């Protein structure tokens, strides 16, 4: 696992300083970045569920989450030292990612984040206007989500995901997309309409104005439309709703 910062306009030197500052926070606290991330996950999960008394994070998880948030602030401050105050990000900038097992492998893998970030809104737009199954869109979704290291193309041998599986059929296999959605969003409600095709994914405990926890493919929860026509099929509809929920991470 490796720390990464998502700070637009930062130099490679600044990013390195930010990572070093975050690692120093973890070292002083005597925990790993993974423990910090796990603590933050437990805390956010408790928040999403409405803070139930029987599912509180443990004391260790709570402390680890606090260390992660401190490390995140330290990373942003070190990376953006000397920047105008309004340019320094106030949202979470740090994430923990899987990396290659060996140094040689790591050096051979290019940093795809800028390309993936740029491609993401294009993929969403293509989903909106797709007229049916599109394997290239399937490939591009896998790439922007980081499931494959390089962007696959139709004229090449189809690669496998990092887990050794075939790239999912996001634009054609509703059962497959729904299975992924239910695994990723346990206890959430998933509604799929077939005529016209649409999909809604939301946390039933979320407030009506909490956009991060309510995603729609075509017709939004307030009745407004995301696009002129509904998606071409239910698989695309559910994929599109899920992609809208991911978009905040690519801004």
Secondary structure, DSSP 4 states (H G I P E B T S, - for coil): -EEEE--TT--HHHHHHHHHHHHHHHHHHT--HHHHHHHHHHHHHHHHTT--GGGPPPHHHHHHHHHHHHHHHHHHHHHTTTS-GGGS--S--EEEE---SSHHHHHHS---HHHHHHHHHHHHHHHHH--S--HHHHHHHHHHTTSSSS---TTSPPPBPTTSPBPP-TTT-HHHHHHHHHHHSTT-EEEEEETTEEEEEE-TTS-TT-GGGEEESSB-TTS-BSSSS--SSHHHHHHHHHHHHHGGGG-
